Amino acid sequence: MSTINKLVSFIRDQYKTEKFIPLHEPRFRGNEKKYLLDTIDSTFVSSVGAYVDKFEVLMQEFTNTQKAVAVVNGTASLQVALRLAGVKEGDEVLTQALTFIATANAIMYNQAHPVFLDVDLDTMGLSPTAVSLFLQEYGDLREDGCYNKSTGRKISACMPMHTFGFPVHIDELLKVCNQWQIPVVEDAAESLGSYYKGQHTGSLGLIGGFSFNGNKTVTCGGGGAIITNNLELGTRAKYLTTTAKKPHPYEFFHDELGYNYRMPNLNAALACAQLEELEGFLLDKRNLATEYDEFFTNEGVKFRKELPNTRANYWLMCVELNNKSERDMFLKETNEQGIMTRPIWALMYRLPMYEFCQRDSQKNAEFLEERIVNIPSSVR
C-alpha cells in the first residue's frame, strides 16, 4: 500500500468521513448561536456593541497585552499597524516573499515598497540573518532612522510573518532591527495560540495583527485584531479604525484620514464564542499533529514540528517532500481522492505587481516553495 493511500485512510479515520475533507474548516460547538441571537435581539448588529468590547478584552487577556483593537479583517490590521509604526508613502518595509499576499498588500496599501528577504529553513519565516546581511550591505543609519543606500528610501518597518503558526526567531530579529532603529510589526495572522519563549506572537514587536478568517483556528467569518503593549499606539489604532471621529454626543467631526475598519458586533459575538473554545481547539490540533508526526515518521516523510522554546498552534500542518516532482505527485493523488492538500504560496516576486521589488537570493524560500505541502488540519 502506497504512502498516499495509507495517508488517505489515516485522514479519513481521523475525521470519520468518506466525504471530501477540506484543508481547514471551522468548528461551531459552543455559544456561537446563543451569542448571535443575543446580538440580533439587542439590535446592535453593526459596529457598536457589547461583544466588540468583550472581544477586545478577551484578546488582551489571551495575548497578555495592554490593548487589543477589533477590525474587519487581518489585512486591515496589518495596514493600520504599519501606519502606526510610522510607515509613510515612498518608504520601504523589510518582509518575506514566502507569505500570503496580504503581507505584501498591506505594505502597498500604505503606498510603501516591500523589500523581500529570505526565510529560515526551520521556521519558514523571515530570517534574522538575511535581514542583518541586507542591512550590512544596504543600510545607512541616519539621525532620523535607517535608509536603503541603493534606493535612497527610508526603511520604516520590518514585518515578519509567523508562517502557519510557527514563530520566527523573533528575539534575534528584534536585536538586529533595534540596532538599525527599525520597528518590528508582526504579521501574526496565522498564529493565534502560538508562543515564543512564553510570549504570545504579535506581542513581542511594536505591534501585531491577527486574522479571524473562515479558515483560521478561531473564526468570526471575517475579522481581525491589532494588539500592542503601547497604550498610546493602541488608543490611536482604535481611533484610526473607527473613521478618526472626534468623540461627541451627536456631532460628526473627523480630524484626519481614518478607516471604516470596524468589526461588526455580529462578527464579534461569533469571535467571543470561538475564543471560549480556543484552548480545546489548540489541544485537539496538538494531538492531531502528534499523530501525523508518528504516521509520517513511519513513512519516511518529514512532518514540520515546532522548534525548542516555541509553542506552535499548528494552524495549518505541513510536510516537506524531497523535490517539486514528488510534491506535485502528492498534491495530485491526495486531491483526486477527496483529501484537500495545497502547496505553499507562490513567492511574492513571482506575481506581476511585485516582480520589480528589491530582494535577496531567496535560496531558502525557493527550496521550501518546491517542497512544502499543507494537509488537512481542522479540529476533529
C-alpha positions as CSV (number, residue, x, y, z in Angstrom):
1,M,0.0,0.0,0.0
2,S,1.5,3.4,-1.0
3,T,2.2,6.2,1.4
4,I,-0.6,8.3,-0.3
5,N,-3.2,5.5,0.1
6,K,-2.2,5.0,3.7
7,L,-2.4,8.7,4.4
8,V,-5.9,8.9,2.8
9,S,-7.1,6.1,5.1
10,F,-5.4,7.7,8.1
11,I,-7.0,11.1,7.5
12,R,-10.5,9.6,6.8
13,D,-10.1,7.7,10.1
14,Q,-9.2,10.9,11.9
15,Y,-12.3,12.8,10.6
16,K,-14.5,9.8,10.4
17,T,-16.0,10.5,7.0
18,E,-15.8,9.3,3.4
19,K,-16.8,12.7,2.1
20,F,-14.4,15.4,0.8
21,I,-12.1,16.6,3.6
22,P,-11.1,20.3,3.4
23,L,-7.9,21.8,4.5
24,H,-9.3,23.7,7.5
25,E,-12.9,24.2,8.3
26,P,-14.4,26.0,11.3
27,R,-16.0,24.2,14.3
28,F,-19.0,25.8,16.0
29,R,-19.7,23.8,19.1
30,G,-20.1,26.4,21.9
31,N,-22.1,29.6,22.4
32,E,-22.0,30.8,18.8
33,K,-25.7,30.6,18.1
34,K,-26.6,31.9,21.6
35,Y,-24.4,35.0,21.2
36,L,-25.6,35.7,17.7
37,L,-29.2,35.6,18.7
38,D,-28.4,37.8,21.7
39,T,-26.8,40.3,19.3
40,I,-29.8,40.2,16.9
41,D,-32.2,40.7,19.9
42,S,-30.2,43.7,21.0
43,T,-30.5,45.3,17.5
44,F,-26.8,46.3,17.9
45,V,-25.6,44.2,14.9
46,S,-23.2,46.7,13.3
47,S,-20.0,48.4,14.5
48,V,-21.0,49.2,18.1
49,G,-22.0,46.7,20.7
50,A,-21.1,44.8,23.8
51,Y,-19.5,41.9,22.0
52,V,-17.0,44.1,20.3
53,D,-15.8,45.4,23.7
54,K,-15.8,41.8,25.1
55,F,-13.8,40.5,22.2
56,E,-11.1,43.2,22.7
57,V,-10.8,42.3,26.3
58,L,-10.6,38.6,25.6
59,M,-7.8,39.2,23.1
60,Q,-5.9,41.4,25.6
61,E,-6.2,38.7,28.2
62,F,-5.2,35.8,25.9
63,T,-2.2,37.5,24.4
64,N,-1.3,39.3,27.7
65,T,-1.1,42.7,26.0
66,Q,-2.2,46.2,27.1
67,K,-4.5,46.9,24.2
68,A,-6.4,45.0,21.5
69,V,-8.5,46.6,18.8
70,A,-11.1,44.7,16.7
71,V,-11.0,45.3,13.0
72,V,-12.8,44.0,9.9
73,N,-10.0,41.6,8.7
74,G,-6.4,40.6,9.1
75,T,-5.2,42.7,6.1
76,A,-6.7,45.8,7.6
77,S,-4.9,45.1,10.9
78,L,-1.6,45.0,9.1
79,Q,-2.2,48.1,7.1
80,V,-3.1,50.1,10.1
81,A,-0.3,48.6,12.2
82,L,2.3,49.7,9.6
83,R,0.9,53.2,9.6
84,L,1.1,53.3,13.4
85,A,4.7,52.2,13.2
86,G,5.5,55.2,11.1
87,V,5.4,53.8,7.5
88,K,4.7,56.6,5.0
89,E,4.3,56.9,1.3
90,G,7.5,56.1,-0.5
91,D,9.1,54.2,2.5
92,E,10.3,50.6,2.5
93,V,9.3,47.7,4.6
94,L,11.5,44.6,5.0
95,T,9.5,41.4,4.8
96,Q,9.4,37.9,3.4
97,A,8.4,36.7,-0.1
98,L,7.2,33.3,1.3
99,T,3.9,34.6,2.7
100,F,0.2,35.1,1.9
101,I,-0.3,38.1,-0.3
102,A,-1.9,40.1,2.5
103,T,1.5,40.8,3.9
104,A,2.7,42.5,0.8
105,N,-0.6,44.1,0.0
106,A,-0.7,45.8,3.5
107,I,2.6,47.4,2.7
108,M,1.4,48.6,-0.7
109,Y,-1.8,50.0,0.8
110,N,0.4,52.4,2.7
111,Q,2.0,53.3,-0.7
112,A,5.3,51.9,0.6
113,H,7.7,49.4,-1.1
114,P,8.2,45.8,0.1
115,V,11.8,44.5,0.2
116,F,11.7,40.7,0.1
117,L,14.3,38.9,2.2
118,D,14.9,35.2,2.7
119,V,13.4,33.0,5.3
120,D,14.9,30.4,7.7
121,L,14.5,26.8,6.7
122,D,13.5,25.8,10.2
123,T,10.8,28.4,10.8
124,M,9.7,29.2,7.2
125,G,9.6,32.8,8.5
126,L,11.8,35.9,7.9
127,S,15.4,35.2,8.7
128,P,17.3,37.5,11.1
129,T,20.5,36.5,9.3
130,A,19.1,37.6,5.9
131,V,17.9,40.9,7.4
132,S,21.3,41.5,9.0
133,L,23.2,40.8,5.8
134,F,20.9,43.0,3.8
135,L,21.3,45.9,6.3
136,Q,25.1,45.5,6.4
137,E,25.2,45.9,2.6
138,Y,22.5,48.4,2.1
139,G,21.7,50.0,5.4
140,D,22.5,53.7,6.1
141,L,21.8,54.7,9.7
142,R,21.0,58.4,9.9
143,E,19.6,60.7,12.7
144,D,16.0,60.0,11.7
145,G,16.3,56.3,11.0
146,C,17.6,53.7,8.6
147,Y,17.8,54.3,4.8
148,N,18.5,52.0,1.9
149,K,21.7,53.1,0.2
150,S,20.6,51.6,-3.2
151,T,17.2,53.4,-3.4
152,G,17.6,56.3,-1.0
153,R,14.3,55.4,0.7
154,K,13.7,55.2,4.4
155,I,13.3,51.6,5.8
156,S,10.4,52.4,8.2
157,A,9.5,48.9,9.4
158,C,10.3,45.2,9.3
159,M,7.3,42.8,9.1
160,P,7.9,39.1,9.7
161,M,5.1,36.6,9.2
162,H,4.8,33.6,11.6
163,T,4.2,31.0,8.8
164,F,1.4,28.5,9.5
165,G,1.7,29.5,13.2
166,F,5.4,28.6,13.6
167,P,7.1,31.5,15.4
168,V,10.1,33.2,13.7
169,H,13.3,33.7,15.6
170,I,11.8,36.9,16.8
171,D,14.3,37.8,19.6
172,E,17.2,37.6,17.1
173,L,15.2,39.7,14.6
174,L,14.3,42.3,17.2
175,K,18.0,42.6,18.1
176,V,19.0,43.2,14.5
177,C,16.2,45.7,13.9
178,N,16.8,47.6,17.1
179,Q,20.5,48.1,16.1
180,W,19.2,49.7,12.9
181,Q,16.3,51.6,14.5
182,I,13.7,49.7,12.5
183,P,10.4,49.0,14.3
184,V,9.1,45.4,14.0
185,V,5.4,44.8,13.1
186,E,4.4,41.2,13.5
187,D,2.1,39.6,10.9
188,A,0.6,37.1,13.4
189,A,-2.4,36.5,11.2
190,E,-1.9,32.7,11.3
191,S,-0.5,32.3,14.8
192,L,-3.3,32.8,17.4
193,G,-2.2,30.4,20.2
194,S,1.5,30.4,19.3
195,Y,4.2,31.4,21.7
196,Y,7.9,32.3,21.6
197,K,9.7,31.7,24.9
198,G,6.4,32.1,26.7
199,Q,5.3,35.3,25.0
200,H,2.4,35.3,22.5
201,T,3.2,36.0,18.9
202,G,2.2,39.6,17.9
203,S,3.2,40.9,21.4
204,L,7.0,40.9,21.0
205,G,7.3,43.6,18.4
206,L,5.9,47.1,18.5
207,I,2.5,46.0,17.3
208,G,0.9,42.8,15.8
209,G,-2.0,41.9,13.6
210,F,-4.3,38.8,13.6
211,S,-6.9,37.3,11.2
212,F,-10.1,35.6,12.0
213,N,-11.0,34.5,8.5
214,G,-13.2,31.4,8.0
215,N,-10.1,29.1,7.7
216,K,-8.4,30.2,10.9
217,T,-8.2,28.3,14.2
218,V,-10.7,30.8,15.6
219,T,-13.1,32.5,13.1
220,C,-15.8,35.1,13.0
221,G,-16.4,34.8,9.3
222,G,-14.2,37.8,8.6
223,G,-12.4,39.8,11.2
224,G,-9.0,40.9,12.6
225,A,-7.3,42.4,15.6
226,I,-4.5,44.7,16.4
227,I,-2.5,44.1,19.6
228,T,0.2,46.2,21.3
229,N,1.7,46.9,24.7
230,N,2.0,50.6,23.8
231,L,-1.2,52.1,25.1
232,E,-0.7,55.3,23.1
233,L,-0.5,53.3,19.8
234,G,-3.4,51.1,20.8
235,T,-5.6,54.1,21.5
236,R,-4.6,55.6,18.2
237,A,-5.3,52.3,16.5
238,K,-8.9,52.4,17.8
239,Y,-9.3,56.0,16.7
240,L,-8.0,55.4,13.1
241,T,-10.0,52.3,12.6
242,T,-13.3,54.0,13.6
243,T,-13.1,56.7,11.0
244,A,-11.0,59.1,13.1
245,K,-14.2,60.6,14.5
246,K,-13.8,63.0,17.4
247,P,-15.9,61.9,20.4
248,H,-19.2,63.9,20.6
249,P,-22.8,63.1,21.7
250,Y,-24.2,63.9,18.3
251,E,-21.8,66.0,16.0
252,F,-19.6,64.4,13.3
253,F,-16.1,65.8,13.0
254,H,-13.1,63.9,11.7
255,D,-9.7,65.5,12.0
256,E,-7.6,63.2,9.8
257,L,-7.9,60.3,7.3
258,G,-9.2,57.3,9.1
259,Y,-10.6,54.0,8.1
260,N,-14.0,52.4,8.4
261,Y,-12.4,49.1,9.6
262,R,-14.8,48.5,12.5
263,M,-15.7,44.9,13.3
264,P,-19.5,44.4,13.3
265,N,-21.0,43.3,16.6
266,L,-22.4,40.2,14.9
267,N,-18.9,39.1,14.0
268,A,-17.6,39.9,17.4
269,A,-20.3,37.8,19.0
270,L,-19.1,34.8,17.0
271,A,-15.5,35.6,17.8
272,C,-16.2,35.7,21.5
273,A,-17.8,32.3,21.4
274,Q,-14.9,30.9,19.4
275,L,-12.3,32.3,21.8
276,E,-14.1,30.5,24.6
277,E,-13.3,27.2,22.8
278,L,-9.7,28.1,21.8
279,E,-7.9,26.1,24.4
280,G,-9.8,23.0,23.4
281,F,-9.2,23.7,19.7
282,L,-5.4,24.1,20.3
283,L,-5.3,20.8,22.3
284,D,-7.0,18.8,19.6
285,K,-4.8,20.3,16.9
286,R,-1.7,19.5,19.0
287,N,-2.9,15.9,19.4
288,L,-3.5,15.6,15.7
289,A,0.0,16.9,15.0
290,T,1.5,14.2,17.3
291,E,-0.4,11.6,15.3
292,Y,0.6,13.0,12.0
293,D,4.2,13.1,13.1
294,E,4.1,9.4,14.1
295,F,2.5,8.5,10.8
296,F,4.9,10.4,8.6
297,T,8.0,9.3,10.6
298,N,7.0,5.7,9.8
299,E,6.6,6.6,6.2
300,G,10.0,8.4,6.0
301,V,8.4,11.8,5.3
302,K,9.3,15.0,7.2
303,F,6.5,16.5,9.2
304,R,7.0,20.1,10.2
305,K,7.1,20.5,14.0
306,E,7.6,23.3,16.5
307,L,11.1,24.3,17.5
308,P,12.6,24.4,21.0
309,N,11.5,27.4,23.1
310,T,8.4,27.8,20.9
311,R,4.8,26.6,21.1
312,A,3.1,26.4,17.7
313,N,-0.7,26.5,17.3
314,Y,-0.4,24.0,14.4
315,W,-2.9,26.1,12.4
316,L,-2.0,24.5,9.0
317,M,0.1,21.4,9.4
318,C,2.5,20.6,6.6
319,V,5.0,18.1,5.3
320,E,8.2,18.6,3.4
321,L,8.7,16.5,0.3
322,N,12.1,15.7,-1.4
323,N,11.6,17.7,-4.5
324,K,9.0,19.5,-6.7
325,S,8.0,16.5,-8.7
326,E,7.4,14.5,-5.5
327,R,5.4,17.4,-4.2
328,D,3.3,17.6,-7.4
329,M,2.5,13.9,-7.3
330,F,1.5,14.1,-3.6
331,L,-0.9,17.1,-4.4
332,K,-2.4,15.3,-7.4
333,E,-3.1,12.0,-5.8
334,T,-4.5,13.3,-2.5
335,N,-6.8,15.8,-4.2
336,E,-8.0,13.2,-6.6
337,Q,-9.0,11.0,-3.6
338,G,-11.0,13.8,-2.0
339,I,-8.4,14.9,0.5
340,M,-7.6,18.6,0.1
341,T,-3.9,19.4,0.2
342,R,-2.2,22.5,-1.2
343,P,1.3,23.8,-1.9
344,I,2.8,26.7,0.0
345,W,2.2,30.1,-1.7
346,A,3.9,31.3,-4.8
347,L,6.7,33.7,-3.8
348,M,5.6,37.3,-3.9
349,Y,8.2,38.4,-6.5
350,R,6.6,35.9,-9.0
351,L,3.5,38.0,-9.0
352,P,3.2,40.8,-11.6
353,M,2.7,43.6,-9.1
354,Y,5.7,42.6,-7.0
355,E,8.2,41.4,-9.6
356,F,10.3,44.6,-9.6
357,C,10.7,44.7,-5.8
358,Q,14.2,44.5,-4.4
359,R,15.1,41.1,-3.0
360,D,18.0,38.9,-2.0
361,S,18.8,35.4,-3.3
362,Q,15.8,33.7,-1.7
363,K,17.6,30.4,-1.6
364,N,15.6,29.0,1.3
365,A,12.3,30.4,0.2
366,E,12.7,28.8,-3.2
367,F,13.7,25.5,-1.6
368,L,10.6,25.5,0.5
369,E,8.3,26.7,-2.3
370,E,9.1,23.5,-4.2
371,R,8.6,21.1,-1.3
372,I,6.1,22.2,1.4
373,V,2.5,20.8,1.3
374,N,-0.3,21.6,3.7
375,I,-2.5,18.8,4.8
376,P,-6.0,18.7,6.5
377,S,-5.7,20.5,9.9
378,S,-9.2,21.1,11.1
379,V,-10.2,20.5,14.7
380,R,-11.7,17.0,14.8
